[in-house]
Amino acid sequence: MTGLAPEYLLQFTVDFPPPKRPCVPRFAISSLIALSLCACSASDATLGVDRNNESPPSGAARSAGLTRVDLGTLGGASSYATDINSDNTVVGWSDTQTGATHAFRWSVSGGMVDLGTLPGDAMSRAVAILDGGQILGASGDDGRWTPVVWSASGSISALPIPLISGFQTALPSSFNARGDVVGSDAGGVAVQHGWIWSDASGKYNLSANVPGGSDEGFAGAVTSSGIVVFTNKAFTCAQQCWRTYLWSQTSGFTSLGTPGNDPEANVHGLALNASGTVAGWVTTSTTNGEVPYRWVAGTGFTLLARYSADSYGYATAVSPNGTVVGAALEPTSGSVVASAWLIDGSLVRLSPADPNSSVAVAINNPGTIAGWAAVSNGANHAVIWQPSSASHTILTSPTTVTAVRVSTASSSCLADARSITSRQSLFACVIKADHKR
């Protein structure tokens, strides 16, 4: 397998500082490092929504005034976006002409640029980018990955993150400008353990220290002040279930709890913004399938709309103002499609004319959304959805979307609950599927 992971893998009292945009990172090679995983803020207006014609959260979705732009590839069949910063610089990975996958950086002025690998490595992935241009990712090959950072100029350096004893590879997922990196270790004594690391404080095993312990967990995002969203497999319910926490060095673990205090609910936290809003997906004893949510300290869970009561969906990113993006099953097309949930809970389909699978995984301050979409049989391409009312324009030809159905091996990854346990798991699934086709 050539993925980033070998497996598919109450009241909150911490004081969050106000969002700071743009952030100016103070990077030194060994003291690096916050994922704008859920970057910045997008208003309802930037998504092109007519606020005077709103449907209720449970109603059919409206379309948005968005233009989808195909970012292309590095010469191979498929490419995938993983993050976008406030300058509309996108990162991810792409197949190359040789069949390897390499990390890329895409910008309006430079197009898609191959970021390369550490010397001797065959592959690389980029998973996060800061507003200053620094990029987090991994370099290596099957089952052997080294966390790395690319500077704004494109030079690559390994991060000296030690492995937790008994594990084989470290998989970064998020970072910040003050030097914190979060991720998971996999391949060894347990399925995977989540952690936070900095050059100053070393590596802290979140899974080993979470109340009740866990053999499987992951750290999904970290804020500029060092707050981490962490999800782990728990043993406190009738069967194993998933719980999500916010963690900080000063306050330790604070559980998000469950919707309606349901003891058998599963809660997965995939995204966190600078204000402490969490997004992800839940299953409960009263819901059918996966339900996307937005969680805010003091008010708790808001379950977000799906395209129908029998549909499902999940959130992968949240902006500072609470706009959520991700994907949901659209029954008419039968596809899991890239979607956004506005502050009022309204559901917006990002590519209403496209019946094929797609997913949104990041949103930036101007309101541009990044992800990928099926574009032909066997191929996905990294794409962005550009707001029609944005003050800037992507100087690239928009995607021509047809009503022709195509099939990609990775489409099932968007629907398999095990592959959306975390962003890492989703990325691992599509890479595995691509390399089996």
WOHUPE-V391105 format. One record per residue. SS is DSSP state (~ for helix, > for strand, _ for the rest). D_CENTER is the distance of its C-alpha to the mean C-alpha in Angstrom with 2 decimals. Layout:
# WOHUPE-V391105
ss: <SS & SS>
d_center: <D_CENTER & D_CENTER>
This chain:
# WOHUPE-V391105
ss: <_ & _ & _ & _ & _ & _ & _ & _ & _ & _ & _ & _ & _ & _ & _ & _ & _ & _ & _ & _ & _ & _ & _ & _ & _ & _ & _ & > & _ & _ & > & _ & _ & _ & _ & _ & _ & _ & _ & _ & _ & _ & _ & _ & ~ & ~ & ~ & _ & _ & _ & ~ & ~ & ~ & _ & _ & _ & _ & _ & _ & _ & _ & > & > & _ & _ & > & > & > & > & > & _ & _ & _ & > & > & > & > & > & > & > & > & > & > & > & _ & _ & _ & _ & _ & > & > & > & > & > & > & > & _ & _ & _ & _ & > & > & > & > & > & > & > & _ & _ & _ & > & > & > & > & _ & _ & _ & _ & _ & _ & _ & _ & > & > & > & > & > & > & > & _ & _ & _ & _ & _ & > & > & > & > & > & > & > & _ & _ & > & > & > & > & > & > & > & _ & _ & _ & _ & _ & > & > & > & _ & _ & _ & _ & _ & _ & _ & _ & > & > & > & > & > & > & > & > & > & _ & _ & _ & _ & _ & > & > & > & > & > & > & > & > & _ & _ & _ & > & > & > & > & > & > & > & _ & _ & _ & > & > & > & > & ~ & ~ & ~ & ~ & _ & _ & _ & _ & _ & _ & > & > & > & > & > & > & > & _ & _ & _ & _ & _ & > & > & > & > & > & > & > & _ & _ & _ & _ & _ & _ & > & > & > & > & > & > & > & > & _ & _ & _ & > & > & > & > & _ & _ & _ & ~ & ~ & ~ & _ & _ & _ & _ & > & > & > & > & > & > & > & _ & _ & _ & _ & _ & > & > & > & > & > & > & _ & _ & _ & _ & _ & _ & _ & > & > & > & > & > & > & _ & _ & _ & > & > & > & > & _ & _ & _ & _ & _ & _ & _ & _ & _ & > & > & > & > & > & > & _ & _ & _ & _ & _ & > & > & > & > & > & > & > & _ & _ & _ & _ & > & > & > & > & > & > & > & _ & _ & _ & _ & _ & > & > & > & _ & _ & _ & _ & _ & _ & _ & _ & > & > & > & > & > & > & _ & _ & _ & _ & _ & > & > & > & > & > & > & > & > & _ & _ & > & > & > & > & > & > & > & > & > & _ & _ & _ & _ & _ & _ & _ & _ & _ & _ & > & _ & _ & _ & _ & _ & _ & _ & _ & _ & _ & ~ & ~ & ~ & ~ & ~ & ~ & _ & _ & ~ & ~ & ~ & ~ & _ & _ & ~ & ~ & ~ & ~ & ~ & ~ & ~ & ~ & ~ & ~ & ~ & ~ & ~ & ~ & _>
d_center: <20.59 & 18.72 & 15.17 & 13.23 & 14.47 & 17.79 & 16.96 & 14.48 & 13.97 & 24.58 & 24.91 & 22.81 & 25.18 & 23.25 & 24.04 & 21.17 & 22.33 & 21.95 & 19.10 & 20.26 & 19.50 & 19.90 & 19.52 & 21.86 & 20.75 & 23.62 & 22.71 & 25.21 & 24.47 & 24.73 & 23.58 & 20.26 & 17.34 & 12.93 & 9.71 & 9.77 & 6.07 & 7.41 & 10.48 & 13.79 & 15.69 & 16.46 & 19.65 & 20.71 & 23.19 & 20.85 & 19.32 & 22.91 & 23.61 & 27.26 & 27.46 & 30.98 & 30.05 & 27.43 & 27.10 & 26.56 & 23.19 & 24.67 & 26.03 & 25.14 & 22.42 & 23.61 & 22.58 & 21.35 & 23.02 & 20.39 & 21.11 & 18.86 & 19.25 & 19.03 & 18.14 & 20.10 & 19.97 & 21.68 & 24.50 & 23.06 & 22.02 & 18.24 & 15.41 & 11.61 & 9.68 & 6.46 & 7.35 & 10.56 & 13.11 & 16.01 & 18.24 & 16.24 & 15.71 & 12.93 & 11.91 & 11.04 & 13.77 & 16.72 & 19.72 & 22.84 & 26.40 & 27.17 & 24.50 & 22.41 & 18.77 & 18.38 & 15.83 & 16.38 & 16.51 & 17.40 & 19.42 & 22.06 & 24.85 & 23.93 & 22.10 & 20.09 & 21.17 & 21.06 & 20.09 & 22.00 & 22.04 & 23.99 & 27.64 & 28.32 & 24.81 & 24.09 & 20.33 & 17.37 & 13.62 & 11.84 & 8.35 & 8.90 & 11.87 & 14.17 & 16.53 & 19.28 & 17.93 & 17.24 & 14.54 & 13.16 & 13.12 & 15.50 & 18.83 & 21.00 & 21.68 & 21.75 & 21.24 & 21.86 & 19.15 & 19.72 & 17.21 & 18.02 & 17.76 & 19.00 & 21.11 & 21.19 & 24.06 & 22.26 & 23.99 & 22.24 & 22.94 & 22.24 & 21.12 & 23.72 & 21.58 & 23.89 & 23.08 & 23.68 & 27.02 & 26.98 & 23.57 & 23.26 & 20.06 & 17.57 & 13.87 & 12.15 & 8.53 & 9.33 & 12.71 & 15.09 & 18.35 & 20.65 & 19.87 & 17.48 & 15.05 & 13.16 & 12.29 & 14.34 & 17.66 & 18.47 & 21.57 & 24.50 & 26.10 & 23.28 & 20.23 & 17.88 & 18.10 & 15.60 & 16.92 & 17.13 & 19.31 & 21.23 & 24.32 & 26.34 & 25.48 & 24.58 & 22.27 & 21.97 & 21.24 & 19.45 & 20.04 & 23.71 & 24.27 & 22.52 & 25.33 & 26.59 & 24.87 & 22.43 & 22.20 & 18.51 & 15.68 & 12.53 & 11.45 & 7.84 & 8.64 & 12.08 & 14.01 & 16.80 & 19.28 & 17.80 & 16.53 & 14.03 & 12.20 & 13.36 & 13.76 & 16.77 & 19.16 & 22.22 & 25.84 & 27.07 & 27.27 & 29.65 & 27.28 & 24.18 & 21.32 & 18.01 & 17.92 & 15.57 & 16.96 & 16.78 & 18.54 & 20.45 & 23.30 & 25.79 & 24.95 & 23.55 & 21.71 & 21.62 & 20.71 & 19.09 & 21.64 & 21.46 & 22.19 & 25.97 & 26.30 & 26.03 & 26.67 & 25.27 & 21.94 & 18.64 & 15.87 & 12.25 & 10.22 & 6.41 & 6.65 & 9.83 & 11.86 & 15.06 & 17.28 & 15.99 & 14.49 & 12.09 & 10.27 & 9.67 & 12.54 & 16.07 & 19.15 & 22.55 & 26.18 & 26.72 & 23.78 & 23.55 & 20.27 & 16.69 & 16.51 & 13.67 & 14.54 & 14.64 & 16.34 & 18.58 & 21.08 & 24.53 & 23.75 & 21.31 & 19.49 & 19.49 & 18.83 & 17.66 & 19.46 & 19.29 & 21.34 & 23.96 & 24.90 & 24.46 & 21.03 & 17.65 & 14.18 & 10.84 & 8.53 & 4.75 & 5.78 & 9.41 & 11.97 & 14.92 & 17.16 & 15.13 & 14.11 & 11.25 & 9.53 & 8.53 & 11.33 & 14.73 & 17.87 & 20.49 & 23.86 & 26.02 & 24.16 & 23.01 & 19.59 & 16.04 & 15.26 & 12.75 & 13.60 & 13.65 & 15.38 & 17.69 & 19.16 & 22.00 & 19.87 & 20.82 & 18.76 & 18.42 & 18.07 & 16.79 & 19.07 & 21.95 & 24.25 & 22.09 & 22.63 & 20.24 & 16.79 & 13.71 & 10.11 & 8.38 & 4.76 & 6.26 & 9.76 & 12.47 & 15.83 & 17.96 & 15.89 & 14.69 & 11.60 & 9.96 & 9.16 & 11.91 & 15.06 & 17.98 & 20.82 & 23.55 & 24.60 & 22.56 & 20.26 & 16.87 & 16.38 & 13.72 & 14.46 & 14.27 & 15.77 & 18.30 & 19.98 & 23.68 & 24.79 & 22.98 & 25.50 & 24.33 & 24.25 & 22.38 & 25.43 & 24.43 & 25.70 & 23.60 & 22.65 & 25.51 & 24.27 & 26.84 & 27.50 & 27.89 & 25.92 & 24.40 & 23.16 & 20.50 & 20.28 & 16.52 & 16.80 & 17.42 & 14.04 & 12.66 & 15.44 & 15.91 & 15.06 & 15.05 & 12.38 & 9.90 & 10.98 & 7.78 & 4.74 & 7.79 & 10.03 & 8.66 & 8.90 & 12.18 & 13.51 & 13.45 & 14.98 & 17.56 & 18.40 & 18.90 & 21.22 & 23.20 & 24.07>
